[in-house]
Amino acid sequence: MVRLMRGNTSCVWATYILAQGALCLHRMNREKEDNGTWTIPALKEYFEARINGNDLRYEQRFTAQEAASKYAQEKANEFRGSLEDIGKNQMPRTEAEAMLKAAGEKTEALAKANSERISALQARIDRTEGRSGGLSAGWGYLIGAIGLIGALVAIVLALRK
C-alpha cells in the first residue's frame, strides 16, 4: 500500500498510476469473454496504460534529476564565484613579503637614526654635567680662597693689635 506524504510528489504519482492500473483492470474484467480469457483490445489497453504510466514516471524522474542537477550547478557556480572573490581580495605572497621586507628595512633605518640621536643627546648631557661639575668645583675653590683670604686678614689684624 502506498502511503501519501505531504510534499512527496513521487508518492502522489505512484498512487495515481496504481489507480489508473486498477481502473484499467476493472475495464478489462468487463471486456473478458465469458470463458475468462482476455480479449486483444483489453490486453492492448492494459499494456498501453502500463507503458504510459512508466513513461510518466520516467519523465518525472528525468525532470527531477534535471532540476537537481541545475540546482547543484548553480551552487557550484556560486561557490566558484565566492572563491574567486576571496582570491581577488587576498594579497599575493610575493607582494606581502616585499611589503614586510620594506617595512623591516624602514624600521631598522629609523632605529639606527634614533640610536644616533640618543648617542648625541647622551654626549650633550655628559658635557653639561662636566661643565656644571667644573663650575661647582670652581665655586668651591673660590669660596675656599675667599675664606682663606679672610682668615689671613683676620690673623694679620689680630697680630697687629
DSSP file (Angstrom, degrees, kcal/mol; ACC not computed):
  #  RESIDUE AA STRUCTURE BP1 BP2  ACC     N-H-->O    O-->H-N    N-H-->O    O-->H-N    TCO  KAPPA ALPHA  PHI   PSI    X-CA   Y-CA   Z-CA
    1    1 A M              0   0    0      0, 0.0     2,-0.5     0, 0.0    14,-0.0   0.000 360.0 360.0 360.0 134.3    0.0    0.0    0.0
    2    2 A V        -     0   0    0     12,-0.1     2,-0.5     9,-0.1     9,-0.0  -0.760 360.0-148.5 -89.8 126.5    1.4    3.4   -0.9
    3    3 A R        -     0   0    0     -2,-0.5     2,-0.3     1,-0.0    12,-0.0  -0.840  14.0-132.6 -97.5 127.9    1.3    5.9    1.9
    4    4 A L        -     0   0    0     -2,-0.5     2,-0.4     7,-0.1     5,-0.1  -0.617  22.1-167.5 -81.5 134.4    0.8    9.5    0.8
    5    5 A M    >   -     0   0    0      3,-0.4     3,-1.8    -2,-0.3     7,-0.2  -0.953  30.1-102.7-121.5 142.7    3.1   12.0    2.4
    6    6 A R  T 3  S+     0   0    0     -2,-0.4     3,-0.1     1,-0.3     0, 0.0  -0.422 106.0   9.6 -64.1 130.9    2.7   15.8    2.3
    7    7 A G  T 3  S+     0   0    0      1,-0.2     2,-0.9    -2,-0.1    -1,-0.3   0.430  95.4 117.7  81.7  -1.0    5.1   17.3   -0.3
    8    8 A N    <>  +     0   0    0     -3,-1.8     4,-1.3     1,-0.2     3,-0.4  -0.805  36.8 177.8-102.5  95.5    6.2   14.0   -1.7
    9    9 A T  H  > S+     0   0    0     -2,-0.9     4,-2.6     1,-0.2     5,-0.2   0.789  74.9  64.1 -71.2 -27.6    5.1   14.1   -5.3
   10   10 A S  H  > S+     0   0    0      1,-0.2     4,-2.2     2,-0.2    -1,-0.2   0.892 103.4  48.6 -65.0 -36.0    6.5   10.7   -6.2
   11   11 A C  H  > S+     0   0    0     -3,-0.4     4,-2.2     2,-0.2    -1,-0.2   0.892 110.4  51.7 -67.5 -38.7    4.1    9.0   -3.7
   12   12 A V  H  X S+     0   0    0     -4,-1.3     4,-2.2     1,-0.2    -2,-0.2   0.926 112.3  45.2 -63.1 -44.5    1.2   11.0   -5.3
   13   13 A W  H  X S+     0   0    0     -4,-2.6     4,-2.8     2,-0.2    -1,-0.2   0.876 110.1  54.2 -69.2 -36.4    2.2    9.9   -8.8
   14   14 A A  H  X S+     0   0    0     -4,-2.2     4,-2.3    -5,-0.2    -1,-0.2   0.905 110.0  48.0 -63.5 -38.8    2.6    6.3   -7.7
   15   15 A T  H  X S+     0   0    0     -4,-2.2     4,-2.4     2,-0.2    -2,-0.2   0.904 111.2  50.8 -65.9 -40.9   -0.9    6.4   -6.2
   16   16 A Y  H  X S+     0   0    0     -4,-2.2     4,-2.4     2,-0.2    -2,-0.2   0.922 110.8  48.3 -61.5 -44.8   -2.2    7.9   -9.5
   17   17 A I  H  X S+     0   0    0     -4,-2.8     4,-2.5     1,-0.2    -2,-0.2   0.911 111.5  49.7 -64.8 -41.8   -0.5    5.2  -11.5
   18   18 A L  H  X S+     0   0    0     -4,-2.3     4,-2.5     1,-0.2    -1,-0.2   0.898 110.7  50.4 -63.3 -38.9   -1.9    2.4   -9.3
   19   19 A A  H  X S+     0   0    0     -4,-2.4     4,-2.4     2,-0.2    -2,-0.2   0.911 110.6  49.1 -65.4 -40.3   -5.4    3.9   -9.6
   20   20 A Q  H  X S+     0   0    0     -4,-2.4     4,-2.4     2,-0.2    -2,-0.2   0.904 111.4  49.7 -65.1 -40.1   -5.1    4.0  -13.4
   21   21 A G  H  X S+     0   0    0     -4,-2.5     4,-2.6     2,-0.2    -2,-0.2   0.910 110.8  49.2 -64.4 -40.7   -3.9    0.4  -13.4
   22   22 A A  H  X S+     0   0    0     -4,-2.5     4,-2.3     2,-0.2    -2,-0.2   0.900 111.3  49.6 -64.9 -40.3   -6.8   -0.6  -11.2
   23   23 A L  H  X S+     0   0    0     -4,-2.4     4,-2.2     2,-0.2    -1,-0.2   0.910 111.0  49.8 -63.0 -41.8   -9.3    1.2  -13.5
   24   24 A C  H  X S+     0   0    0     -4,-2.4     4,-2.5     2,-0.2    -2,-0.2   0.916 110.6  49.4 -63.9 -43.2   -7.7   -0.4  -16.5
   25   25 A L  H  X S+     0   0    0     -4,-2.6     4,-2.6     1,-0.2    -1,-0.2   0.893 108.9  53.3 -63.7 -38.3   -8.0   -3.9  -14.8
   26   26 A H  H  X S+     0   0    0     -4,-2.3     4,-1.4     1,-0.2    -1,-0.2   0.920 110.7  46.7 -61.9 -42.8  -11.7   -3.1  -14.0
   27   27 A R  H  X S+     0   0    0     -4,-2.2     4,-1.6     1,-0.2    -2,-0.2   0.902 111.8  51.3 -64.2 -40.0  -12.3   -2.3  -17.7
   28   28 A M  H  X S+     0   0    0     -4,-2.5     4,-0.6     1,-0.2    -2,-0.2   0.891 105.2  55.1 -67.3 -36.6  -10.5   -5.4  -18.8
   29   29 A N  H >< S+     0   0    0     -4,-2.6     3,-0.6     1,-0.2    -1,-0.2   0.866 107.8  50.1 -63.8 -32.6  -12.5   -7.6  -16.5
   30   30 A R  H 3< S+     0   0    0     -4,-1.4    -1,-0.2     1,-0.2    -2,-0.2   0.839 111.0  49.6 -70.5 -31.6  -15.7   -6.2  -18.1
   31   31 A E  H 3< S+     0   0    0     -4,-1.6    -1,-0.2    -5,-0.1    -2,-0.2   0.433  84.3 118.8 -90.2   2.2  -14.3   -7.0  -21.5
   32   32 A K  S << S-     0   0    0     -4,-0.6     6,-0.2    -3,-0.6     2,-0.1  -0.320  70.5-112.4 -64.4 147.4  -13.3  -10.5  -20.7
   33   33 A E    >   -     0   0    0      4,-1.9     3,-2.1     1,-0.1    -1,-0.1  -0.352  33.7-101.0 -71.7 165.0  -15.0  -13.1  -22.7
   34   34 A D  T 3  S+     0   0    0      1,-0.3    -1,-0.1     2,-0.1    -2,-0.1   0.758 120.6  61.8 -61.9 -25.6  -17.4  -15.3  -20.9
   35   35 A N  T 3  S-     0   0    0      2,-0.1    -1,-0.3     1,-0.0    -2,-0.0   0.426 118.4-106.2 -85.4   4.0  -14.8  -18.2  -20.7
   36   36 A G  S <  S+     0   0    0     -3,-2.1     2,-0.2     1,-0.3    -2,-0.1   0.539  76.7 129.8  89.9   7.4  -12.4  -16.0  -18.6
   37   37 A T        -     0   0    0      1,-0.1    -4,-1.9    -4,-0.0    -1,-0.3  -0.627  60.2-107.9 -94.5 158.4   -9.8  -15.2  -21.3
   38   38 A W        -     0   0    0     -2,-0.2     2,-0.2    -6,-0.2    -6,-0.1  -0.522  26.3-131.1 -82.2 146.5   -8.6  -11.8  -22.1
   39   39 A T     >  -     0   0    0    -11,-0.2     4,-2.3    -2,-0.2     5,-0.2  -0.641  21.1-116.8 -91.9 159.0   -9.5  -10.0  -25.3
   40   40 A I  H  > S+     0   0    0     -2,-0.2     4,-2.7     1,-0.2     5,-0.2   0.920 115.0  50.0 -63.2 -45.7   -6.9   -8.4  -27.5
   41   41 A P  H  > S+     0   0    0      0, 0.0     4,-2.5     0, 0.0    -1,-0.2   0.888 110.7  51.0 -61.8 -35.4   -8.3   -4.9  -27.1
   42   42 A A  H  > S+     0   0    0      2,-0.2     4,-2.3     1,-0.2    -2,-0.2   0.922 112.3  45.5 -67.3 -42.9   -8.3   -5.4  -23.3
   43   43 A L  H  X S+     0   0    0     -4,-2.3     4,-2.8     2,-0.2     5,-0.3   0.903 112.5  51.9 -63.9 -41.1   -4.7   -6.6  -23.3
   44   44 A K  H  X S+     0   0    0     -4,-2.7     4,-2.6     1,-0.2     5,-0.2   0.939 111.4  46.5 -61.0 -46.3   -3.7   -3.7  -25.6
   45   45 A E  H  X S+     0   0    0     -4,-2.5     4,-2.2    -5,-0.2    -1,-0.2   0.897 112.2  51.5 -62.6 -40.9   -5.4   -1.2  -23.3
   46   46 A Y  H  X S+     0   0    0     -4,-2.3     4,-2.1     2,-0.2    -2,-0.2   0.946 113.5  42.7 -61.6 -50.1   -3.7   -2.8  -20.2
   47   47 A F  H  X S+     0   0    0     -4,-2.8     4,-2.8     1,-0.2     5,-0.2   0.870 112.8  52.8 -68.4 -36.5   -0.2   -2.7  -21.7
   48   48 A E  H  X S+     0   0    0     -4,-2.6     4,-2.9    -5,-0.3     5,-0.2   0.908 109.2  50.0 -64.5 -39.5   -0.7    0.8  -23.0
   49   49 A A  H  X S+     0   0    0     -4,-2.2     4,-2.3    -5,-0.2    -2,-0.2   0.914 112.5  47.2 -63.8 -42.2   -1.7    2.0  -19.6
   50   50 A R  H  X S+     0   0    0     -4,-2.1     4,-2.5     2,-0.2    -2,-0.2   0.927 114.0  46.9 -63.8 -44.7    1.3    0.4  -18.0
   51   51 A I  H  X S+     0   0    0     -4,-2.8     4,-2.9     2,-0.2    -2,-0.2   0.925 113.1  48.7 -64.3 -44.5    3.6    1.9  -20.7
   52   52 A N  H  X S+     0   0    0     -4,-2.9     4,-2.4     2,-0.2    -1,-0.2   0.892 111.2  50.9 -63.3 -38.9    2.1    5.3  -20.3
   53   53 A G  H  X S+     0   0    0     -4,-2.3     4,-2.4    -5,-0.2    -2,-0.2   0.922 112.2  46.3 -62.7 -44.4    2.4    5.1  -16.5
   54   54 A N  H  X S+     0   0    0     -4,-2.5     4,-2.9     2,-0.2     5,-0.2   0.908 111.5  51.9 -64.4 -41.4    6.1    4.1  -16.8
   55   55 A D  H  X S+     0   0    0     -4,-2.9     4,-2.6     1,-0.2    -2,-0.2   0.919 109.9  49.5 -59.9 -42.6    6.7    6.9  -19.3
   56   56 A L  H  X S+     0   0    0     -4,-2.4     4,-2.3     2,-0.2    -2,-0.2   0.925 112.0  47.4 -62.5 -45.3    5.1    9.3  -16.9
   57   57 A R  H  X S+     0   0    0     -4,-2.4     4,-2.7     2,-0.2    -2,-0.2   0.921 112.9  48.8 -62.0 -44.2    7.3    8.1  -14.0
   58   58 A Y  H  X S+     0   0    0     -4,-2.9     4,-2.7     1,-0.2    -1,-0.2   0.894 110.7  50.9 -63.8 -39.2   10.4    8.2  -16.1
   59   59 A E  H  X S+     0   0    0     -4,-2.6     4,-2.5    -5,-0.2    -1,-0.2   0.906 111.2  48.3 -64.4 -40.8    9.6   11.8  -17.3
   60   60 A Q  H  X S+     0   0    0     -4,-2.3     4,-2.6     2,-0.2    -2,-0.2   0.919 112.5  48.2 -64.9 -43.3    9.0   12.8  -13.7
   61   61 A R  H  X S+     0   0    0     -4,-2.7     4,-2.8     2,-0.2    -2,-0.2   0.930 112.2  49.1 -61.2 -45.3   12.3   11.3  -12.6
   62   62 A F  H  X S+     0   0    0     -4,-2.7     4,-2.6     1,-0.2    -2,-0.2   0.919 112.1  48.3 -61.7 -44.5   14.1   12.9  -15.5
   63   63 A T  H  X S+     0   0    0     -4,-2.5     4,-2.4     2,-0.2    -1,-0.2   0.911 112.6  48.6 -62.5 -43.1   12.6   16.3  -14.7
   64   64 A A  H  X S+     0   0    0     -4,-2.6     4,-2.5     2,-0.2    -2,-0.2   0.905 112.3  48.5 -64.4 -41.1   13.5   15.9  -11.0
   65   65 A Q  H  X S+     0   0    0     -4,-2.8     4,-2.7     2,-0.2    -2,-0.2   0.896 110.7  51.2 -66.8 -38.9   17.1   14.9  -11.9
   66   66 A E  H  X S+     0   0    0     -4,-2.6     4,-2.7    -5,-0.2    -2,-0.2   0.929 111.4  47.6 -61.4 -44.4   17.4   17.9  -14.3
   67   67 A A  H  X S+     0   0    0     -4,-2.4     4,-2.5     2,-0.2    -2,-0.2   0.914 113.5  47.6 -63.2 -43.2   16.2   20.3  -11.6
   68   68 A A  H  X S+     0   0    0     -4,-2.5     4,-2.6     2,-0.2    -1,-0.2   0.901 113.0  48.8 -65.1 -40.4   18.6   18.7   -9.0
   69   69 A S  H  X S+     0   0    0     -4,-2.7     4,-2.5     2,-0.2    -2,-0.2   0.912 111.8  48.9 -65.5 -42.1   21.5   18.9  -11.5
   70   70 A K  H  X S+     0   0    0     -4,-2.7     4,-2.4     2,-0.2    -2,-0.2   0.915 112.1  48.9 -63.3 -42.8   20.7   22.6  -12.3
   71   71 A Y  H  X S+     0   0    0     -4,-2.5     4,-2.4     2,-0.2    -2,-0.2   0.925 112.0  48.2 -62.4 -45.5   20.5   23.4   -8.6
   72   72 A A  H  X S+     0   0    0     -4,-2.6     4,-2.4     1,-0.2    -2,-0.2   0.895 111.5  50.6 -63.2 -39.6   23.8   21.7   -7.9
   73   73 A Q  H  X S+     0   0    0     -4,-2.5     4,-2.5     2,-0.2    -1,-0.2   0.902 109.9  50.3 -64.9 -41.2   25.4   23.5  -10.9
   74   74 A E  H  X S+     0   0    0     -4,-2.4     4,-2.4     2,-0.2    -2,-0.2   0.918 112.0  47.4 -62.0 -43.6   24.1   26.9   -9.6
   75   75 A K  H  X S+     0   0    0     -4,-2.4     4,-2.4     2,-0.2    -2,-0.2   0.888 111.4  50.9 -66.2 -38.2   25.5   26.2   -6.2
   76   76 A A  H  X S+     0   0    0     -4,-2.4     4,-2.6     2,-0.2    -2,-0.2   0.911 111.5  47.9 -65.5 -41.5   28.9   25.1   -7.7
   77   77 A N  H  X S+     0   0    0     -4,-2.5     4,-2.5     2,-0.2    -2,-0.2   0.892 111.1  51.0 -65.6 -38.6   29.0   28.3   -9.7
   78   78 A E  H  X S+     0   0    0     -4,-2.4     4,-2.3     2,-0.2    -2,-0.2   0.914 111.1  48.4 -63.3 -42.4   28.1   30.4   -6.7
   79   79 A F  H  X S+     0   0    0     -4,-2.4     4,-2.4     2,-0.2    -2,-0.2   0.915 110.9  50.3 -64.1 -43.4   30.9   28.6   -4.7
   80   80 A R  H  X S+     0   0    0     -4,-2.6     4,-2.5     1,-0.2    -2,-0.2   0.911 110.0  51.4 -60.7 -41.4   33.4   29.3   -7.5
   81   81 A G  H  X S+     0   0    0     -4,-2.5     4,-2.4     1,-0.2    -2,-0.2   0.905 109.5  48.7 -62.3 -42.0   32.4   32.9   -7.6
   82   82 A S  H  X S+     0   0    0     -4,-2.3     4,-2.3     2,-0.2    -1,-0.2   0.891 111.5  50.0 -67.5 -37.3   32.9   33.3   -3.8
   83   83 A L  H  X S+     0   0    0     -4,-2.4     4,-2.6     2,-0.2    -2,-0.2   0.899 110.6  50.5 -64.7 -39.1   36.3   31.6   -4.2
   84   84 A E  H  X S+     0   0    0     -4,-2.5     4,-2.2     2,-0.2    -2,-0.2   0.910 109.9  49.9 -65.1 -41.8   37.2   34.0   -7.0
   85   85 A D  H  X S+     0   0    0     -4,-2.4     4,-1.8     2,-0.2    -2,-0.2   0.913 111.4  48.9 -61.8 -42.7   36.1   37.0   -4.9
   86   86 A I  H  X S+     0   0    0     -4,-2.3     4,-1.1     1,-0.2    -2,-0.2   0.921 110.7  51.1 -62.6 -43.4   38.2   35.8   -2.0
   87   87 A G  H  < S+     0   0    0     -4,-2.6     3,-0.2     1,-0.2    -1,-0.2   0.867 109.1  50.9 -62.5 -36.8   41.2   35.3   -4.3
   88   88 A K  H  < S+     0   0    0     -4,-2.2    -1,-0.2     1,-0.2    -2,-0.2   0.853 111.1  48.4 -69.3 -33.7   40.8   38.8   -5.7
   89   89 A N  H  < S+     0   0    0     -4,-1.8     2,-0.2    -5,-0.2    -1,-0.2   0.640  96.2  87.4 -82.9 -14.6   40.8   40.3   -2.2
   90   90 A Q  S  < S-     0   0    0     -4,-1.1     0, 0.0    -3,-0.2     0, 0.0  -0.588  78.6-121.6 -88.9 150.0   43.8   38.4   -0.9
   91   91 A M        -     0   0    0     -2,-0.2    -2,-0.1     1,-0.1    -1,-0.0  -0.701  30.0-110.2 -88.9 136.8   47.3   39.7   -1.4
   92   92 A P     >  -     0   0    0      0, 0.0     4,-2.2     0, 0.0     5,-0.2  -0.318  25.5-119.8 -63.2 150.0   49.8   37.6   -3.3
   93   93 A R  H  > S+     0   0    0      1,-0.2     4,-2.8     2,-0.2     5,-0.2   0.893 111.4  52.4 -59.9 -43.8   52.6   36.1   -1.1
   94   94 A T  H  > S+     0   0    0      1,-0.2     4,-2.3     2,-0.2    -1,-0.2   0.901 110.5  48.6 -62.8 -39.5   55.4   37.8   -3.0
   95   95 A E  H  > S+     0   0    0      2,-0.2     4,-2.3     1,-0.2    -1,-0.2   0.908 112.0  48.8 -65.8 -41.3   53.8   41.2   -2.6
   96   96 A A  H  X S+     0   0    0     -4,-2.2     4,-2.5     2,-0.2    -2,-0.2   0.912 111.5  49.2 -64.7 -42.4   53.2   40.6    1.1
   97   97 A E  H  X S+     0   0    0     -4,-2.8     4,-2.5     1,-0.2    -2,-0.2   0.903 110.6  50.7 -64.3 -40.1   56.9   39.5    1.6
   98   98 A A  H  X S+     0   0    0     -4,-2.3     4,-2.5    -5,-0.2    -2,-0.2   0.916 111.1  48.5 -63.6 -42.0   58.1   42.6   -0.3
   99   99 A M  H  X S+     0   0    0     -4,-2.3     4,-2.5     1,-0.2    -2,-0.2   0.915 112.5  48.1 -64.0 -42.2   55.9   44.9    1.9
  100  100 A L  H  X S+     0   0    0     -4,-2.5     4,-2.3     2,-0.2    -2,-0.2   0.891 111.7  50.0 -65.3 -38.8   57.2   43.2    5.1
  101  101 A K  H  X S+     0   0    0     -4,-2.5     4,-2.5     2,-0.2    -2,-0.2   0.925 111.6  48.0 -65.3 -44.2   60.8   43.5    3.9
  102  102 A A  H  X S+     0   0    0     -4,-2.5     4,-2.4     1,-0.2    -2,-0.2   0.908 112.2  49.3 -63.2 -41.5   60.4   47.2    3.1
  103  103 A A  H  X S+     0   0    0     -4,-2.5     4,-2.3     2,-0.2    -1,-0.2   0.895 110.9  50.5 -64.6 -39.3   58.7   47.8    6.5
  104  104 A G  H  X S+     0   0    0     -4,-2.3     4,-2.4     2,-0.2    -2,-0.2   0.909 111.2  47.8 -63.8 -42.9   61.6   45.9    8.2
  105  105 A E  H  X S+     0   0    0     -4,-2.5     4,-2.4     2,-0.2    -2,-0.2   0.907 112.1  49.6 -65.0 -40.7   64.2   48.0    6.4
  106  106 A K  H  X S+     0   0    0     -4,-2.4     4,-2.4     2,-0.2    -2,-0.2   0.907 110.9  50.0 -63.9 -41.1   62.4   51.2    7.3
  107  107 A T  H  X S+     0   0    0     -4,-2.3     4,-2.5     2,-0.2    -2,-0.2   0.910 110.5  49.6 -63.6 -42.8   62.2   50.2   10.9
  108  108 A E  H  X S+     0   0    0     -4,-2.4     4,-2.3     2,-0.2    -2,-0.2   0.908 110.8  49.9 -62.8 -41.5   65.9   49.4   11.0
  109  109 A A  H  X S+     0   0    0     -4,-2.4     4,-2.5     2,-0.2    -2,-0.2   0.919 112.4  47.1 -64.1 -43.5   66.7   52.7    9.5
  110  110 A L  H  X S+     0   0    0     -4,-2.4     4,-2.6     1,-0.2    -1,-0.2   0.893 111.2  51.7 -64.4 -39.4   64.6   54.6   12.0
  111  111 A A  H  X S+     0   0    0     -4,-2.5     4,-2.2     2,-0.2    -2,-0.2   0.900 110.8  48.3 -64.1 -40.0   66.1   52.6   14.8
  112  112 A K  H  X S+     0   0    0     -4,-2.3     4,-2.3     2,-0.2    -2,-0.2   0.922 112.3  48.5 -66.1 -43.6   69.6   53.5   13.6
  113  113 A A  H  X S+     0   0    0     -4,-2.5     4,-2.3     1,-0.2    -2,-0.2   0.918 112.7  48.2 -62.9 -42.8   68.7   57.2   13.4
  114  114 A N  H  X S+     0   0    0     -4,-2.6     4,-2.7     1,-0.2    -1,-0.2   0.886 109.3  53.5 -63.9 -38.5   67.1   57.1   16.8
  115  115 A S  H  X S+     0   0    0     -4,-2.2     4,-2.3     2,-0.2    -1,-0.2   0.907 109.4  48.4 -63.0 -41.7   70.2   55.4   18.2
  116  116 A E  H  X S+     0   0    0     -4,-2.3     4,-2.4     2,-0.2    -2,-0.2   0.913 112.1  48.9 -65.0 -41.9   72.4   58.1   16.7
  117  117 A R  H  X S+     0   0    0     -4,-2.3     4,-2.6     2,-0.2    -2,-0.2   0.907 110.8  50.5 -63.2 -41.7   70.2   60.8   18.2
  118  118 A I  H  X S+     0   0    0     -4,-2.7     4,-2.3     1,-0.2    -1,-0.2   0.906 110.2  50.0 -63.6 -40.8   70.3   59.1   21.6
  119  119 A S  H  X S+     0   0    0     -4,-2.3     4,-2.2     2,-0.2    -2,-0.2   0.911 111.1  49.2 -63.5 -42.1   74.1   58.9   21.5
  120  120 A A  H  X S+     0   0    0     -4,-2.4     4,-2.1     1,-0.2    -2,-0.2   0.918 112.2  47.9 -63.8 -43.0   74.3   62.7   20.6
  121  121 A L  H  X S+     0   0    0     -4,-2.6     4,-2.4     1,-0.2    -1,-0.2   0.881 110.0  52.7 -64.8 -37.4   71.9   63.6   23.4
  122  122 A Q  H  X S+     0   0    0     -4,-2.3     4,-2.3     2,-0.2    -1,-0.2   0.901 108.7  49.9 -64.2 -40.7   73.9   61.4   25.8
  123  123 A A  H  X S+     0   0    0     -4,-2.2     4,-2.4     2,-0.2    -2,-0.2   0.902 110.4  50.9 -65.0 -40.1   77.1   63.2   24.8
  124  124 A R  H  X S+     0   0    0     -4,-2.1     4,-2.7     2,-0.2    -2,-0.2   0.925 109.9  49.0 -61.1 -45.4   75.4   66.6   25.4
  125  125 A I  H  X S+     0   0    0     -4,-2.4     4,-2.6     1,-0.2    -1,-0.2   0.911 110.2  51.7 -62.4 -41.7   74.3   65.5   28.8
  126  126 A D  H  X S+     0   0    0     -4,-2.3     4,-2.2     2,-0.2    -1,-0.2   0.919 111.5  46.9 -61.7 -43.5   77.8   64.3   29.7
  127  127 A R  H  X S+     0   0    0     -4,-2.4     4,-2.6     2,-0.2    -2,-0.2   0.905 112.2  50.4 -64.7 -41.2   79.3   67.7   28.6
  128  128 A T  H  X S+     0   0    0     -4,-2.7     4,-2.7     1,-0.2     5,-0.2   0.911 111.1  48.2 -64.4 -41.4   76.7   69.6   30.5
  129  129 A E  H  X S+     0   0    0     -4,-2.6     4,-2.4     2,-0.2    -1,-0.2   0.875 110.9  52.3 -66.0 -36.3   77.4   67.6   33.6
  130  130 A G  H  X S+     0   0    0     -4,-2.2     4,-2.5     2,-0.2    -2,-0.2   0.919 111.8  45.3 -64.6 -43.7   81.1   68.1   33.2
  131  131 A R  H  X S+     0   0    0     -4,-2.6     4,-3.3     2,-0.2     5,-0.2   0.942 114.9  46.5 -65.8 -46.9   80.7   71.9   32.9
  132  132 A S  H  X S+     0   0    0     -4,-2.7     4,-2.4     1,-0.2    -1,-0.2   0.876 113.2  50.2 -65.8 -34.2   78.4   72.0   35.9
  133  133 A G  H  X S+     0   0    0     -4,-2.4     4,-2.3    -5,-0.2    -1,-0.2   0.908 112.7  47.1 -66.1 -40.8   80.7   69.8   37.8
  134  134 A G  H  X S+     0   0    0     -4,-2.5     4,-2.8     2,-0.2    -2,-0.2   0.905 112.8  48.5 -66.4 -42.2   83.6   72.1   36.9
  135  135 A L  H  X S+     0   0    0     -4,-3.3     4,-2.9     2,-0.2     5,-0.2   0.906 110.9  50.9 -64.8 -40.6   81.6   75.2   37.8
  136  136 A S  H  X S+     0   0    0     -4,-2.4     4,-2.1    -5,-0.2    -2,-0.2   0.931 112.7  45.6 -61.9 -44.1   80.6   73.6   41.1
  137  137 A A  H  X S+     0   0    0     -4,-2.3     4,-2.4     2,-0.2    -2,-0.2   0.905 112.0  52.7 -66.0 -39.4   84.2   72.8   41.8
  138  138 A G  H  X S+     0   0    0     -4,-2.8     4,-2.6     1,-0.2    -2,-0.2   0.909 109.3  48.9 -61.6 -43.3   85.3   76.4   40.7
  139  139 A W  H  X S+     0   0    0     -4,-2.9     4,-2.7     1,-0.2     5,-0.2   0.890 110.2  51.9 -64.0 -37.8   82.8   77.9   43.1
  140  140 A G  H  X S+     0   0    0     -4,-2.1     4,-2.5    -5,-0.2    -2,-0.2   0.923 111.1  46.5 -63.3 -43.4   84.1   75.7   45.8
  141  141 A Y  H  X S+     0   0    0     -4,-2.4     4,-2.8     2,-0.2    -2,-0.2   0.906 112.8  50.4 -65.1 -40.9   87.6   76.8   45.2
  142  142 A L  H  X S+     0   0    0     -4,-2.6     4,-2.6     2,-0.2    -2,-0.2   0.930 112.5  45.3 -63.7 -45.9   86.5   80.5   45.0
  143  143 A I  H  X S+     0   0    0     -4,-2.7     4,-2.5     2,-0.2    -1,-0.2   0.910 114.2  50.3 -62.8 -42.3   84.6   80.3   48.3
  144  144 A G  H  X S+     0   0    0     -4,-2.5     4,-2.4    -5,-0.2    -2,-0.2   0.908 111.4  47.9 -62.4 -41.5   87.6   78.4   49.9
  145  145 A A  H  X S+     0   0    0     -4,-2.8     4,-2.9     2,-0.2     5,-0.2   0.916 111.6  49.6 -66.0 -43.3   90.0   81.1   48.6
  146  146 A I  H  X S+     0   0    0     -4,-2.6     4,-2.6     1,-0.2    -2,-0.2   0.908 112.3  48.7 -62.1 -41.1   87.8   83.9   49.9
  147  147 A G  H  X S+     0   0    0     -4,-2.5     4,-2.3     2,-0.2    -2,-0.2   0.901 111.9  48.9 -63.9 -40.6   87.6   82.1   53.3
  148  148 A L  H  X S+     0   0    0     -4,-2.4     4,-2.6     2,-0.2    -2,-0.2   0.921 112.1  47.7 -65.4 -43.8   91.4   81.6   53.3
  149  149 A I  H  X S+     0   0    0     -4,-2.9     4,-2.7     1,-0.2     5,-0.2   0.915 112.0  50.9 -63.2 -42.2   92.0   85.3   52.5
  150  150 A G  H  X S+     0   0    0     -4,-2.6     4,-2.3    -5,-0.2    -1,-0.2   0.898 110.9  48.4 -62.0 -40.2   89.5   86.3   55.2
  151  151 A A  H  X S+     0   0    0     -4,-2.3     4,-2.3     2,-0.2    -2,-0.2   0.908 111.8  48.8 -67.6 -41.2   91.3   84.1   57.7
  152  152 A L  H  X S+     0   0    0     -4,-2.6     4,-2.8     2,-0.2    -2,-0.2   0.906 111.9  49.3 -64.7 -41.4   94.7   85.5   56.7
  153  153 A V  H  X S+     0   0    0     -4,-2.7     4,-2.6     1,-0.2     5,-0.2   0.914 111.3  49.9 -63.9 -41.3   93.3   89.1   57.0
  154  154 A A  H  X S+     0   0    0     -4,-2.3     4,-2.2     2,-0.2    -2,-0.2   0.898 112.1  47.7 -64.8 -40.0   91.9   88.2   60.4
  155  155 A I  H  X S+     0   0    0     -4,-2.3     4,-2.3     2,-0.2    -2,-0.2   0.932 112.1  49.0 -67.1 -45.2   95.2   86.8   61.6
  156  156 A V  H  X S+     0   0    0     -4,-2.8     4,-1.6     1,-0.2    -2,-0.2   0.924 113.7  46.5 -61.9 -44.8   97.2   89.8   60.3
  157  157 A L  H  X S+     0   0    0     -4,-2.6     4,-0.9     1,-0.2    -1,-0.2   0.879 112.3  50.8 -65.5 -38.1   94.8   92.2   62.0
  158  158 A A  H  < S+     0   0    0     -4,-2.2     3,-0.2    -5,-0.2    -1,-0.2   0.857 110.3  49.2 -70.6 -33.6   94.9   90.2   65.2
  159  159 A L  H  < S+     0   0    0     -4,-2.3    -1,-0.2     1,-0.2    -2,-0.2   0.793 106.2  58.0 -76.9 -28.4   98.7   90.2   65.2
  160  160 A R  H  <        0   0    0     -4,-1.6    -1,-0.2     1,-0.3    -2,-0.2   0.722 360.0 360.0 -75.3 -22.6   98.8   93.9   64.7
  161  161 A K     <        0   0    0     -4,-0.9    -1,-0.3    -3,-0.2    -2,-0.2   0.433 360.0 360.0 -85.1 360.0   96.9   94.8   67.7
